[in-house]
Amino acid sequence: MRSRGVLLTMLAVFIAGVVFSLSIIPEGIDMRLDMVMANDVLKTVEKNWERIEQGDYSGVTQQFAVLDQEGLLRYQTADGMFTGLNEAIRNRDAILDVTVQGVTAGKLIIREDYSAKLKQNKHQLATVITVSFFMMLVLGGLYVFYLQRAFISPFKKLQGFARNVARGNLEVPLNMNKNNPFGVFTESFDIMREQLASARKSEYEANRSKKELVASLSHDIKTPVASIKAVSELMLLRAMDAKDIRQLNMINAKAEQIDLMITDMFHATLEELQELKVKGTEEYSSILDDILQNADLDNRIFHDPIPECMIYADALRLQQVFDNILSNSYKYANTAVTVVTYLTSGYLQIDIMDYGKGVDPDELPLLFNKFYRGQNITGQAGAGLGLYISKYLMQGMQGEIECSNREGGFTVSLRLKLV
């Protein structure tokens, strides 16, 4: 309402300026001769023809000159005014006959100074325009000040409030005068901030409970895993057949790997992921053959020869990454897996491809989030930590990991740094 009032005031001032201009500026320059003044001058000149300069011309407001019958100058009110009869005609000066005793004795030329009248009109017009523009400028400045105070300043406060909310700083309230146009919204925004703070607190408590549960389960699982390791080691001492020894070694290795993974999950839950240690060293790319063989529990992995090169990796952590990825492929796609390796700019790239349905495109950016599980988890156990931990481990080895859908399946790409 205030904004409308200011705009109406500006419109009223504009209309008043136009009306005022039309009232003080004449429609045109009056080119008619003042006949009363002209007759007075003519009679005075005729009366004092012999001594024209002795006439009383005090009431005359215009310059004039007097010529005799021969066209010679007899008198002029200002030096240099009269330059000739033809010039007077071009200037549209009034030319009257001077009659003395019934006989034409000469000419009276009354100067019409149209340029002075034009100059006067221009001055009046400039004055009116200047005053009108000044008034509009003042009102415009007042209106801008009103907009600054009523709209821009509150909007900037809203921007700062939104920035704090986006950064997770939910402790800063939105202080604003509720009488401004944004007043209706400010209270709602502040309520939203309070609800977000409450939701974040609830989420923190829920995550804390989840972490405590995972930590407790991790601790409990360690006991049966330790038993599996002990039994497998005892059986190894008694085994004679090479095939049995190989299988028992695999059982023992997997039990050891499970134990390490449980330990990592325990630390990731209680102390966050930064506690996981990654010790990258220079390794031959041939370690990937062993890693793939150890991860191929169902004999469904097919891969071409791996290019020979030196990579920067932690063999134990890299094994964990492959196990996480392949475990997901077996669990969710349940297909064979093809592994393709090739050299790219500064990296050895490993594409792990299954032939399942893939992942919803909207879920791709969320796959590496902690505790996130996709829509295709029905009936499948899991904690949503595999890819999250894998990404952290790859970053610790100065590598990269990304997921993508392709026609006919899903691909996880690993990039290991070349040294």
N, C-alpha and C positions, 0 to 999 in steps of 0.2 A: 504494500500500500504506500509506503514512503517513497519507493522508487517511482510509482505512478504519479504521486504528487509533485516530485521534482521535475519529471518530464512534462507534466501539464504546465508547471510554472515556466519552464523554458519555452514552451510553445506560446504561452501568453506573452512573454517578453518579445519573442520574435514577431508576433502579430502586431504588438504595440509599436515596435520599431518600424515595421512597414508602414503602418498608418501615420506615424509621426513623420516619416520621410515624405510620404505623399502630401502631407499637410503643409510642410515648410518649403518644399521644393516646387517652384512653379512649373506648370505643364510645358512652358516654352518661354522664350525671350519676347517681351512686348516690343514689337518693332514700330508701333504707332507713334507719331509725333505728338508731343504735348502742345496742342494748338493754343492753349491759353498762354503758355510761356512764350511760344513763337510769336503770337500777336503782340504781346507786351514788348518783346525785343524789337519787332518790326516797327511798331509805333514810336518807340524811343529813338531808333535809328533815323526814321523819317523826320521826326521832330528836330533832331540835332544833326541833320545831314551835313551842314557846313563844318561842325565840330563834333564829330561822332563820339570822340573819346570823352566828351563832357557829359554824356548821358549817364543815367543811373541804371546800372546793370546788376545791382546787388542781389536781386531775387532770381537771377539767371543761374541755373545749375549746369548748363551745357556750354561748351566752347562754341564760338561762332566767328565768322569773318565777313567783311563787307567789301564788295567790289563796285567800281564805278561802271558806267555804261561801256567803257572801253575794255573792261575786264581787268583793270589794274586794282591792286589791293589798296583799300582805303583804311581798313582797320581790322585788327584781329586780337582776340583775347589772350592768345598764347603765341609766343614766337615759334616759327617753324610749323605752325599748324596748317596753314594754307600753302599748298604746293601747286595748285592749278584747278581749273574748273573740271577738267576731265577726271582728275583724281577724286574730286568731290563726288562726281557722278558714280565712279566705281565703288566708292565707299558707301554709297546709298545715303549721302548726307541730304538733309532737307534744303532745297533752294527756293527762295521766295523773291519776288520782285519788289524792289524798293521804289515807291512812287512819291515824288515830291511835286506838289502843285499840279497833280493830274498827269504828270509826265514820268515815265519810268526812268529813274536816275541810276539804278544799279541792281546788284544782287546781294541778298542776305543768305549766307551759307551757315546752317546749324549742324555742327558735327554730332553724328550718332555713333557713340563708342560701344559697338556691340561686343568687342573683345573683353572690355571691362565687365559687362554684364555676364558674359560666359564665365569669366574667371570667378565672379562672385557666386554664380550657381555651382561651379565645381567645388568651391570652398565649402559651400553649404552641404553639398552631397558628401564630400569627404568627411565633414564633421559628423553627419548623421551616421555614415557607415562605421566610422571609428567608434562612436559611442555605442552603436548597436553591437559591434563585434566585441567591444570591451565587456559589455553586460553579458553577452553570451559566453565569453571566456570565463568571467567570474562564476556564472552559474554552472558552466561545464566543470570548472575546477571544484566547485562545491559538490557537484554530482559525482565526480571521480573520487573525492574524499569520502563521500557517503558509500560508494561501491567498495572502496578499500576497507572501510571500517565494518560495513555490514556483510560483505560477501568474501572478498579476497582474504582478509585476515582470518576469519573463521575457517575458510577453506584450507589455508596453510596450516592451521592448527589440526584440522582433520588429516591433512597429509602427514604431519609429524606423528600424529596418533597412529595412523595406518602403518607408518614405517616402524614404529616401536612394536606394534602387534606382529608385523611380518618378521621382525628380528627375534620374536619370542619374549620381548620385554613387556609383560602383562601387568607390571606393578605400577605403571604410570597412568593415572586417571586422565580423562578428557575433561579439562576445566574450561567451560565456555558459558557465556551469558545466554540463558535460555530465551531471551527476548529477541535474539537475532534470527534471521530466516532459517538457520540451521539448528535452532534450538530444539525442534521436535525430534531431530535425528540424533543429536548429541547424547541424549539420555539412553537411546536405544543402542548406540555404539558403546557407551560405557557399560551397559548391561551385557552386551556381547563380550566385552573384554573380561568382565567378571566370570561369565560362563566359560569362556575359553580357559581362564586361569584355573577354574574349578575342574574342567575336563582334563587339563594337563596334569593337575595334581592326581586325579583319579587314574589317569593313564600311567603316571609314574608309580603309583601304588600297585596297579595291576602288573606292570612290568617287573616291579620288585618281587611280587609274589611269584611270578613266572620264573624269574631267575633263581629264587630260593628253591622252587620245586625242581628245576633242572639241575641245580647244584646237588640237591639231595639225591635225585635219581642217579646222577653221575657217580656220586660217591658209592651208592648201593650197587651199581652195575660193575664197579671195579672188582668186587669180591668174586662173582662167578667168572669173570674174565681171567682173573688171577688163577682160579682153579683150572680153567681150560688150558692155560699156559703150563701149569705144573703137570697136568696129566699128559699133555702132548710131549713135554720134555722127558717124562718117564717112559712113555711109549717109544720115543726115539732111541732111548738106551737099549731097548729090547728088540727093536725092529731089525730085520735082516734083509728083507726084500727092498730093492732100489725104488720101486714104485711107491711102497708104503713109506719109505723114508722121505721121498719127495713130497707126498701128500701131508705127512706129519710136519715137515718143515714149513709147508704153506700154511697149515693150521696154526703153527706157532707164530709165524710171521704176521698172519692176520690178527691173531690175538694180541700180539704186541702193538700192531697198528691201531686196533680198537682201543687198547689201553691209552695210547697216546692221544687219540681223538677225544676220548672221554676226558682226559686231563685238560686238553685244549678247550673243550666245551665248558668244563668246570671253571677255568680261568676266564674264558670269554664272558661267562655269565656273571661271575662275582667281581672280576677286576677289569672287565671290558677287554676289547680285542687287542689293545696296545700291548698287553702283557705277553702275547704270542711272539716267540722269538723266531726270526728268520735269518739264517746264516748263509748268505749267498756266496758261492765260490765258482771258480772256473771249472766247467764240466764238459766232457765230450758229449755230443748229441746222442751217442750210442746208449746213454743211460735211459733214453726214452723207450728202447726196446724192452729193457727189464721192467720199467714202470708199467708199460702196456701189458706185458705178460702177467705181472702181479695183479693187475686190475681186471684181467680177462677171466673172471670166475666161470662164465657160462660159455666160453669159446665162441663168442659172437663178435669179436673185434677183428676187422680186416684193415690192414694198412700197407702202404707201399714202403720201399726202402727209405729210411730217413737220411736226408743230406748230412754229410759229415761236416761238422763245424764245432766251434767252441761256444758254449753258452754260459750265461751267468745264471745259476740256479742253486737252490737248496734241494737236494735229491729227496730228502724225507718229506719236505713240505710240498714239493712238486707231485710226489706220489699221492699225497693227501688230496691235492687239487684234482688229479685225474680220478681218484676213487670217488670223490664227491660228484663229479660231472657224470661219470659212467654209471654210478649208482642211480642218479636221477634219470638217465636214459633208460636203464633197465626197468625202473619203477614206473615211469610215466609213459614211455613210448613202447617198451617191450618189443623192440625190433633189433635187428643186427645194427652194428655201429661201424661206420667207415671213418678212418683217420687219415687225413691228407696233410703232409708236411711239405713246406717249401720255404725258400729264402725270400725275404722282402727287405725293404730298406732298413738295414740295421737290426733286423729281427729274424728269428726262425718262427714262422707262423705254423700253428697246429690247428686244423679245423676238425672238430669232433662232430660227426653228422649222424643223427638217427633218422628214422623214416616214420616218425609218429605224426600226430596232428599239429604239433607246434604249440605256440602260446598265443593267447589273445594279444594283438598289437598294443592295446592299452596297458597290458601288464608288463611289457618288456622293460620299461624304465624302472619298474619296482622289483625286479627279480633279485637284485643285489641288496635289497633292504633287509635289515635284521628282523628275523622272525616272520618275514613275509612268505606266504604260501599262496600259490595260484588257485584258479577255479577248478583245475583238474586233479584235485587232491582227494576226491571222494574215495574212501576206503583205503587210503595210503597213509602210512605212519610217517612222521617227520616233524622237525622242529623249525624249519625255515632258516637254518643257519649255514647250510652247505655252501651256497653261492656267495653268501656274505663273507664267510671265512676264506673262501677261495679267492675272492677279489683282494682281500687284505694281504693274503700270502703272495699273490702275483705282484702286487705293488711293492711288497717287501723284497722281491727278486728283481725289481725295476722292470717288470713286465706289465702286460695288459691282458684283460679278459673282457669279452663282450658276447652277447647273445643276439641271435637274429633268426627270423623265420625265413625259409626258402621254399620254393615249390617242391613239395614232396617230403618235407620234414623240417627239422630244427637243428641249428648249428651253434655250437659254442666254440669261439675262436680264442686261442691262447697265443700270445706273442712273447717269446723269450729273447732277451737282449743278447746280441752277438758280442763276443769279446775277441 
